[in-house]
């Protein structure tokens, strides 16, 4: 019996044939445009190295989208690992969440057509108490704790409405919600929730039709089935083994 790793037979001195390496399974990747009705649009292969998406430059050019920067996003491939990266674009990349996701100060959330900035209130704001003028208490709606807020951003680049979060759970949606956007046809009735947990907040999708998105900070490791939005375009990332078969 030959010793493991031996190059020559210890009995006859003959050279031993090297073991053939195990075949490697090369993964095939692509991004698919998801149209508003849920059907598939354009399909773009993701090449080895890097694949750039932009409005005027890159491997995937979407010149009709006014919200895309010239070179907006990049998918980098290292072996069978894929990373999504923003290239300093104006409007960023929004990733559809699959599970409850912790929120940090200044995170941007997309639900339907609503772009909302999550902000943790300052210590000064939290300590504001009842006001008085000339020794008389100011009459008004009773105050509520303010630990965080959502600021609604418009296409004018301005903040329109501000919603303070003072409940353990705040529901957003088109109907039957704490924060209602009744004129947004892309919102489900109860679309997403922001929940206070252990001194912080998490955002969760409530099984909505169109999903809940959080703007990426830094790079994101892509998994098969991930969806991300750049400008007006919603993409799904597909990964298959051996370059064939259904994702």
MARBA-180700 format. One line per field, with one value per residue: y, z, x of N, C-alpha, C in turn; residue in three letters. Coordinates in pm, whole numbers, plus 50000, padded with zeros to 5 digits. Each point is the difference from the previous one (the first is absolute). Layout:
N
n_Y <- Y, ...
n_Z <- Z, ...
n_X <- X, ...
ca_Y <- Y, ...
ca_Z <- Z, ...
ca_X <- X, ...
c_Y <- Y, ...
c_Z <- Z, ...
c_X <- X, ...
residu <- ala, ...
***
This chain:
247
n_Y <- 49881, 50096, 50067, 50065, 50052, 49867, 50039, 49911, 49883, 49971, 49922, 50066, 50112, 49946, 50099, 50058, 49967, 50130, 50018, 49973, 50132, 50020, 49973, 50125, 50045, 50049, 50107, 50000, 50129, 50058, 50116, 49997, 50079, 50044, 49979, 50109, 49923, 49999, 50028, 49916, 50093, 50095, 49916, 50019, 49937, 49941, 50077, 49926, 50023, 50096, 50032, 50107, 50071, 50064, 50131, 50014, 49937, 49903, 49882, 50054, 50055, 50079, 50046, 49925, 49960, 50107, 49894, 49953, 49984, 50073, 49978, 49924, 49875, 49915, 49892, 49964, 49921, 49926, 49917, 49940, 50107, 50062, 50120, 50067, 50099, 50102, 50069, 50038, 49923, 50079, 49901, 49944, 49892, 49953, 49932, 49908, 50029, 49895, 50075, 50003, 50129, 49999, 50109, 50076, 50096, 50068, 49880, 49964, 50016, 49900, 50055, 49921, 50119, 49957, 50108, 49924, 50105, 49895, 50070, 49980, 50032, 50126, 50001, 50110, 49939, 49897, 50102, 50032, 50090, 50000, 50083, 50116, 50089, 50087, 49882, 50000, 49881, 49963, 50033, 49866, 49931, 49903, 50025, 49946, 49890, 50060, 49876, 50003, 50025, 50013, 50040, 50054, 49937, 50116, 49993, 50092, 49888, 50011, 50033, 49910, 49875, 50016, 49873, 50037, 49918, 49977, 49910, 49886, 50010, 50043, 49991, 49972, 50073, 49943, 49903, 50020, 50117, 50008, 49972, 50079, 49935, 50058, 50092, 49909, 49977, 50025, 50056, 49900, 49946, 49891, 50091, 50081, 49952, 50101, 49915, 50046, 49973, 49970, 50110, 49918, 50005, 49921, 49982, 49970, 49915, 50040, 49937, 50118, 50051, 50124, 49953, 49985, 50117, 49970, 50126, 49943, 49960, 50047, 49886, 49920, 49890, 49974, 49965, 49878, 50076, 50059, 50100, 50082, 50124, 50033, 50127, 49997, 49940, 49895, 49952, 49878, 49957, 49931, 49887, 49937, 49871, 50008, 50119, 49910, 49983, 49978, 50136
n_Z <- 50000, 49914, 50046, 50075, 49879, 49998, 49947, 50080, 49935, 50128, 49923, 49892, 50066, 49948, 49908, 50097, 49923, 49973, 50115, 49922, 49986, 50110, 49918, 49957, 50083, 49876, 50077, 49947, 49974, 50037, 49944, 50056, 49903, 50113, 49913, 49983, 49895, 50037, 49871, 49927, 50009, 49988, 49939, 50102, 49931, 50111, 49949, 49973, 50117, 49918, 50041, 49921, 50079, 49895, 50005, 50003, 50106, 49961, 50059, 50094, 49883, 50091, 49878, 50003, 50095, 50027, 50077, 49889, 50081, 49936, 50111, 50020, 49953, 50084, 49922, 50108, 49914, 50110, 49905, 50096, 50036, 50027, 49972, 50058, 49921, 50079, 49888, 50116, 49971, 49929, 49941, 49991, 50077, 49968, 50111, 49935, 50117, 50052, 50094, 50126, 49971, 50076, 50061, 49926, 50076, 49931, 50039, 49871, 50009, 49917, 50009, 49901, 49992, 50124, 49998, 50101, 50068, 50052, 50104, 50070, 50088, 50008, 50089, 49932, 49887, 50052, 50038, 49884, 50090, 50085, 49916, 50037, 50005, 50056, 50025, 49875, 50031, 49896, 49948, 49995, 49893, 50085, 50062, 49910, 50048, 49970, 49959, 49905, 49873, 49915, 49914, 49942, 49910, 49934, 49876, 50082, 50066, 50034, 50130, 49983, 50039, 50131, 50022, 50122, 50039, 50054, 49908, 50062, 49933, 49888, 49956, 49883, 49930, 49914, 50088, 50100, 50005, 50072, 49897, 49949, 49887, 50012, 49948, 50070, 49868, 50031, 50093, 50080, 50038, 50042, 49971, 50097, 50089, 50084, 50058, 50120, 49994, 50129, 50010, 49903, 49868, 49959, 49869, 49984, 49898, 49971, 49915, 49979, 49904, 50030, 50123, 50092, 49977, 50022, 50000, 49908, 50101, 49923, 50009, 49913, 50074, 49869, 50022, 49949, 49916, 50037, 50047, 49903, 50045, 49874, 50040, 49880, 49994, 50001, 50062, 49944, 50101, 49892, 50066, 49902, 50023, 49954, 50021, 50065, 49961, 50084, 50015
n_X <- 50086, 49970, 50106, 49914, 49988, 50028, 50120, 50065, 49985, 49984, 49921, 49946, 49975, 49889, 49995, 49938, 49895, 50006, 49933, 49898, 50012, 49930, 49901, 50027, 49909, 50000, 49981, 49879, 50023, 49888, 49964, 49880, 49954, 49945, 49902, 49926, 49970, 50129, 49980, 50073, 50097, 50093, 50084, 50087, 50093, 50043, 50093, 50108, 50055, 49960, 49878, 50009, 49917, 49950, 49983, 50135, 50048, 50086, 49981, 49922, 49966, 49938, 50018, 49888, 50083, 49922, 49972, 50056, 50103, 50094, 50072, 49894, 50007, 50057, 50000, 50067, 50066, 50007, 50044, 49933, 50070, 49885, 50050, 49900, 50039, 49970, 49996, 49951, 49895, 49919, 49937, 50120, 50019, 49880, 50026, 49928, 49941, 50065, 50052, 49957, 50013, 50110, 49954, 50078, 50050, 49909, 49954, 50000, 49868, 49973, 49879, 49959, 49941, 49994, 50077, 50038, 50042, 50062, 49957, 50108, 49908, 50039, 50098, 50031, 49969, 50067, 50074, 49943, 49961, 49899, 49940, 50050, 49903, 50087, 50059, 49952, 49950, 50074, 49881, 49993, 50026, 49964, 50116, 50080, 50056, 50114, 50015, 49906, 50031, 49898, 50092, 49895, 50078, 49995, 49950, 49949, 50035, 49873, 49993, 49901, 49984, 49982, 50038, 49961, 50095, 49882, 49969, 49973, 49883, 50058, 49874, 50057, 49913, 49917, 49971, 49918, 50060, 50112, 50079, 49905, 50028, 49882, 50083, 50066, 49983, 50127, 49925, 50030, 49886, 50062, 50089, 50037, 50088, 50006, 50084, 49969, 50131, 50009, 49927, 49962, 50009, 49899, 50021, 49872, 50005, 49877, 50082, 50055, 49924, 50039, 49993, 50095, 50055, 50127, 50039, 50079, 50073, 50096, 50068, 49939, 50010, 49998, 49874, 49988, 49930, 50115, 49926, 50036, 49982, 50022, 49980, 49945, 50116, 49918, 50108, 50002, 50077, 50038, 50011, 50068, 49995, 50124, 49945, 49928, 49875, 49902, 50006
ca_Y <- 50119, 50122, 50101, 50118, 50110, 49952, 50020, 49879, 49876, 49966, 49862, 49985, 50126, 50062, 50126, 49985, 50103, 50095, 49993, 50109, 50089, 49994, 50105, 50115, 50042, 50143, 50057, 50096, 50104, 50098, 50087, 50004, 50113, 49966, 50107, 50039, 49898, 49880, 49916, 50024, 50081, 49969, 49906, 50038, 49911, 50060, 49944, 49990, 50132, 50096, 50042, 50131, 50045, 50145, 50067, 50031, 49922, 49871, 49880, 50007, 50143, 50023, 50143, 50065, 50018, 50127, 49994, 49928, 50071, 49945, 49866, 50003, 49886, 49897, 49864, 49944, 49855, 49937, 49858, 49989, 50099, 50121, 50114, 50116, 50119, 50131, 50071, 50142, 50053, 50098, 49940, 49880, 49868, 49956, 49854, 49947, 49923, 49867, 49970, 50124, 50061, 50112, 50132, 50094, 50140, 50049, 49898, 50036, 49890, 50017, 49920, 50057, 50116, 50086, 49996, 50044, 50000, 49966, 50083, 49990, 50136, 50039, 50004, 50128, 49983, 49907, 50060, 50112, 49975, 50096, 50140, 50099, 50140, 50089, 49920, 49927, 49884, 50008, 49899, 49931, 49854, 49946, 49958, 49856, 49980, 50008, 49941, 49991, 50055, 49976, 50121, 49964, 50075, 50014, 50017, 50136, 50001, 50063, 49920, 50045, 49968, 49934, 49911, 49956, 49863, 49996, 49870, 49886, 49957, 50098, 49937, 50088, 49935, 50079, 50003, 49927, 50013, 50119, 50101, 49962, 50069, 49947, 50023, 49924, 49873, 49893, 49954, 49911, 50064, 50000, 49970, 49978, 50041, 50035, 49952, 50035, 49880, 50007, 50130, 50035, 49977, 49913, 50013, 49870, 49999, 49928, 49921, 50091, 49956, 50063, 49992, 50110, 50014, 50086, 50042, 49933, 50076, 49915, 49887, 49899, 49870, 49959, 49861, 49975, 50044, 50137, 50105, 50133, 50105, 50113, 50087, 49944, 49859, 49897, 49883, 49879, 49932, 49855, 49923, 49861, 49916, 49941, 50081, 49953, 49966, 50107, 50059
ca_Z <- 50000, 49990, 50102, 49950, 49956, 49950, 49856, 49945, 50071, 50086, 49971, 49869, 49959, 49889, 50031, 50017, 49930, 50091, 50001, 49927, 50091, 49993, 49912, 50070, 49946, 49972, 50013, 49898, 50066, 49915, 50064, 49921, 50031, 50038, 49958, 50100, 50015, 50056, 49895, 49978, 49887, 49949, 50072, 49976, 50066, 50086, 49953, 50095, 50027, 50047, 49909, 50043, 49956, 50001, 49906, 49876, 49993, 50066, 49924, 49986, 49987, 49999, 49971, 50013, 50143, 50041, 50139, 50006, 49976, 49880, 50039, 50124, 50090, 49951, 50055, 49991, 50018, 50045, 50004, 49994, 50094, 49927, 50088, 49939, 50054, 49945, 49947, 50032, 49923, 50068, 50059, 50075, 49970, 50104, 50005, 50058, 50119, 50009, 50142, 50079, 49977, 50091, 49942, 50057, 49974, 49863, 49901, 49910, 49981, 49886, 50002, 49892, 49944, 50112, 50042, 50139, 50070, 50142, 50078, 50146, 50053, 50087, 50143, 50026, 49961, 50091, 50132, 49994, 50084, 49986, 49988, 50069, 49965, 50108, 50113, 49964, 49916, 49864, 49975, 49873, 50002, 50094, 49938, 49996, 49985, 49862, 49993, 49859, 49908, 49857, 49921, 49865, 49898, 49874, 49883, 50003, 50087, 50124, 50094, 50003, 50129, 50099, 50085, 50118, 50042, 50146, 50037, 49987, 49861, 49912, 49873, 49884, 49896, 49925, 50085, 50126, 50045, 50082, 49903, 49882, 49873, 49932, 49856, 49942, 49953, 50009, 50139, 50052, 50107, 50111, 49915, 50075, 50141, 50070, 50136, 50098, 50063, 50074, 49985, 49859, 49915, 49884, 49904, 49948, 49900, 50050, 49892, 49898, 49861, 49933, 50082, 50077, 49959, 50079, 49920, 50038, 50044, 49972, 49912, 50043, 49941, 49933, 50001, 49893, 50033, 50050, 49913, 50032, 49912, 49962, 49923, 49979, 49962, 50103, 49951, 50080, 49975, 49988, 50001, 49967, 49996, 49871, 49887, 49942, 50099, 50050, 50121
ca_X <- 49914, 50080, 49981, 49929, 50086, 50129, 50022, 50060, 49969, 50114, 50042, 50063, 50061, 49929, 49933, 49855, 49924, 49934, 49854, 49934, 49929, 49853, 49949, 49945, 49872, 50004, 49867, 49960, 49921, 49934, 49901, 49877, 49914, 49863, 49911, 49901, 49896, 50061, 50061, 50142, 50039, 50132, 50085, 50137, 50096, 50103, 50126, 50110, 50059, 49900, 49895, 49954, 49868, 49995, 49913, 50071, 50123, 49998, 49966, 49854, 49969, 49856, 50007, 49870, 49970, 50060, 50045, 50127, 50125, 50065, 50045, 49923, 50021, 50093, 49999, 50134, 50003, 50123, 49963, 49854, 49946, 49960, 49978, 49936, 50063, 49962, 50116, 49987, 49887, 49915, 49879, 50032, 49945, 49907, 49994, 49876, 50033, 49939, 49979, 50011, 50131, 50028, 50013, 50096, 49968, 50015, 49963, 49892, 49905, 49910, 49877, 49921, 50069, 50039, 50139, 49996, 50129, 49989, 50091, 49997, 49994, 50110, 49969, 49931, 49860, 49932, 49983, 49905, 49884, 49889, 50040, 49916, 50022, 49959, 49954, 49879, 50027, 49950, 49898, 50023, 49993, 50098, 50126, 50030, 50145, 50048, 50134, 50038, 49901, 50012, 49983, 49958, 50074, 49930, 50087, 50054, 50116, 49957, 49922, 49860, 49938, 50085, 49920, 50076, 49971, 49986, 49941, 50091, 49989, 49935, 49966, 49986, 49923, 49902, 49881, 50012, 50138, 50026, 50040, 49923, 50022, 49881, 50003, 50112, 49944, 50099, 50004, 49896, 49922, 50094, 50115, 50124, 49995, 50122, 49980, 50103, 50054, 50127, 50063, 50015, 49883, 50013, 49892, 49956, 49894, 49882, 49946, 49948, 50016, 50114, 50120, 50057, 50140, 50089, 50115, 50125, 50118, 50116, 49973, 49904, 50024, 49878, 49955, 49904, 49865, 50000, 49948, 50050, 49950, 50085, 49913, 49866, 50012, 50007, 50073, 50015, 50127, 49984, 50124, 49976, 50120, 50035, 49955, 49875, 49898, 49915, 50056
c_Y <- 50123, 50093, 50122, 50109, 49955, 50019, 49875, 49880, 49958, 49857, 49988, 50127, 50069, 50129, 49978, 50113, 50089, 49987, 50119, 50089, 49988, 50112, 50114, 50040, 50152, 50053, 50102, 50101, 50095, 50091, 50016, 50122, 49949, 50119, 50026, 49896, 49868, 49909, 50038, 50083, 49956, 49906, 50031, 49903, 50081, 49931, 49979, 50139, 50095, 50034, 50131, 50033, 50152, 50057, 50030, 49915, 49865, 49887, 49989, 50147, 50016, 50150, 50071, 50030, 50127, 50000, 49924, 50096, 49937, 49859, 49982, 49891, 49898, 49868, 49942, 49852, 49956, 49852, 49988, 50089, 50130, 50111, 50115, 50126, 50125, 50074, 50150, 50066, 50100, 49932, 49865, 49872, 49961, 49849, 49957, 49910, 49869, 49964, 50132, 50054, 50116, 50130, 50081, 50141, 50035, 49893, 50050, 49876, 50033, 49903, 50061, 50109, 50093, 49977, 50066, 49988, 49973, 50079, 49976, 50141, 50026, 50001, 50126, 49988, 49914, 50065, 50120, 49963, 50104, 50144, 50089, 50139, 50087, 49923, 49919, 49883, 50017, 49884, 49933, 49850, 49947, 49949, 49848, 49984, 49999, 49945, 49989, 50060, 49955, 50132, 49960, 50091, 50002, 50014, 50142, 50008, 50062, 49899, 50054, 49976, 49928, 49921, 49953, 49861, 49997, 49874, 49892, 49947, 50105, 49936, 50108, 49927, 50095, 50013, 49929, 50000, 50124, 50117, 49958, 50089, 49950, 50015, 49925, 49863, 49882, 49950, 49899, 50069, 50012, 49950, 49961, 50050, 50038, 49973, 50041, 49874, 50030, 50131, 50044, 49973, 49903, 50026, 49862, 50023, 49914, 49919, 50084, 49945, 50049, 50011, 50129, 50002, 50094, 50033, 49939, 50102, 49909, 49888, 49905, 49870, 49946, 49850, 49984, 50036, 50139, 50095, 50134, 50100, 50105, 50088, 49942, 49849, 49909, 49877, 49884, 49933, 49851, 49933, 49855, 49925, 49949, 50074, 49953, 49975, 50123, 50056, 49956
c_Z <- 50000, 50116, 49936, 49962, 49943, 49850, 49935, 50085, 50082, 49975, 49867, 49948, 49886, 50046, 50002, 49926, 50100, 49989, 49924, 50099, 49982, 49911, 50081, 49935, 49987, 50003, 49890, 50065, 49897, 50086, 49903, 50043, 50032, 49967, 50105, 50021, 50054, 49898, 49980, 49875, 49947, 50091, 49963, 50072, 50084, 49968, 50116, 50019, 50051, 49888, 50053, 49938, 50005, 49899, 49867, 49981, 50066, 49906, 49978, 50002, 49982, 49981, 50018, 50145, 50052, 50143, 50017, 49979, 49878, 50021, 50144, 50100, 49934, 50071, 49976, 50031, 50042, 50020, 49980, 50106, 49924, 50101, 49919, 50067, 49930, 49958, 50023, 49926, 50082, 50079, 50066, 49946, 50117, 49991, 50067, 50117, 49999, 50144, 50076, 49998, 50096, 49924, 50074, 49964, 49856, 49894, 49917, 49971, 49881, 50015, 49896, 49931, 50108, 50036, 50137, 50062, 50148, 50078, 50149, 50056, 50095, 50147, 50037, 49965, 50099, 50133, 49999, 50080, 49979, 49999, 50081, 49952, 50111, 50117, 49972, 49909, 49863, 49975, 49864, 50016, 50098, 49928, 50007, 49984, 49853, 49997, 49856, 49915, 49858, 49929, 49856, 49899, 49870, 49886, 49989, 50082, 50136, 50088, 50002, 50137, 50089, 50095, 50116, 50042, 50152, 50048, 49992, 49857, 49922, 49863, 49892, 49893, 49932, 50077, 50131, 50054, 50088, 49914, 49866, 49882, 49905, 49849, 49931, 49956, 50013, 50143, 50026, 50115, 50128, 49942, 50079, 50142, 50047, 50148, 50087, 50072, 50067, 49976, 49857, 49924, 49889, 49909, 49943, 49892, 50052, 49889, 49889, 49860, 49939, 50087, 50071, 49974, 50095, 49914, 50053, 50049, 49977, 49905, 50060, 49929, 49943, 50016, 49890, 50046, 50058, 49897, 50045, 49896, 49978, 49908, 49992, 49981, 50122, 49937, 50097, 49962, 50003, 49993, 49973, 49994, 49858, 49881, 49939, 50111, 50045, 50126, 50123
c_X <- 50089, 49970, 49934, 50099, 50133, 50010, 50059, 49960, 50122, 50051, 50074, 50064, 49929, 49931, 49849, 49931, 49927, 49850, 49943, 49926, 49849, 49949, 49939, 49868, 50002, 49859, 49976, 49906, 49940, 49915, 49884, 49919, 49860, 49911, 49893, 49891, 50056, 50064, 50146, 50021, 50135, 50078, 50144, 50093, 50098, 50132, 50098, 50060, 49895, 49902, 49942, 49865, 50000, 49903, 50067, 50126, 49980, 49965, 49850, 49962, 49850, 49978, 49867, 49963, 50067, 50054, 50131, 50116, 50070, 50055, 49954, 50039, 50091, 49974, 50139, 49995, 50140, 49971, 49851, 49934, 49976, 49969, 49942, 50053, 49946, 50125, 49987, 49885, 49920, 49889, 50022, 49938, 49910, 49983, 49870, 50034, 49923, 49963, 50004, 50142, 50022, 50018, 50105, 49958, 50036, 49977, 49882, 49916, 49911, 49883, 49907, 50078, 50054, 50147, 50007, 50137, 49975, 50105, 49979, 50003, 50116, 49954, 49924, 49852, 49924, 49967, 49905, 49875, 49891, 50051, 49907, 50038, 49943, 49940, 49876, 50037, 49937, 49904, 50027, 49984, 50105, 50124, 50015, 50150, 50039, 50143, 50050, 49890, 50028, 49973, 49975, 50071, 49922, 50101, 50053, 50128, 49969, 49926, 49858, 49939, 50100, 49909, 50087, 49954, 49995, 49931, 50107, 50000, 49924, 49980, 49989, 49920, 49903, 49869, 50035, 50143, 50013, 50045, 49941, 50038, 49891, 50005, 50114, 49949, 50095, 50017, 49890, 49929, 50083, 50132, 50125, 49983, 50140, 49976, 50117, 50044, 50133, 50073, 50024, 49872, 50035, 49882, 49970, 49896, 49885, 49934, 49941, 50025, 50130, 50125, 50037, 50149, 50074, 50121, 50128, 50102, 50120, 49961, 49899, 50031, 49869, 49975, 49896, 49859, 49994, 49943, 50056, 49952, 50108, 49917, 49860, 50002, 50012, 50064, 49985, 50131, 49977, 50136, 49966, 50132, 50021, 49947, 49870, 49901, 49924, 50062, 49923
residu <- unk, unk, unk, unk, unk, unk, unk, unk, unk, unk, unk, unk, unk, unk, unk, unk, unk, unk, unk, unk, unk, unk, unk, unk, unk, unk, unk, unk, unk, unk, unk, unk, unk, unk, unk, unk, unk, unk, unk, unk, unk, unk, unk, unk, unk, unk, unk, unk, unk, unk, unk, unk, unk, unk, unk, unk, unk, unk, unk, unk, unk, unk, unk, unk, unk, unk, unk, unk, unk, unk, unk, unk, unk, unk, unk, unk, unk, unk, unk, unk, unk, unk, unk, unk, unk, unk, unk, unk, unk, unk, unk, unk, unk, unk, unk, unk, unk, unk, unk, unk, unk, unk, unk, unk, unk, unk, unk, unk, unk, unk, unk, unk, unk, unk, unk, unk, unk, unk, unk, unk, unk, unk, unk, unk, unk, unk, unk, unk, unk, unk, unk, unk, unk, unk, unk, unk, unk, unk, unk, unk, unk, unk, unk, unk, unk, unk, unk, unk, unk, unk, unk, unk, unk, unk, unk, unk, unk, unk, unk, unk, unk, unk, unk, unk, unk, unk, unk, unk, unk, unk, unk, unk, unk, unk, unk, unk, unk, unk, unk, unk, unk, unk, unk, unk, unk, unk, unk, unk, unk, unk, unk, unk, unk, unk, unk, unk, unk, unk, unk, unk, unk, unk, unk, unk, unk, unk, unk, unk, unk, unk, unk, unk, unk, unk, unk, unk, unk, unk, unk, unk, unk, unk, unk, unk, unk, unk, unk, unk, unk, unk, unk, unk, unk, unk, unk, unk, unk, unk, unk, unk, unk, unk, unk, unk, unk, unk, unk
***
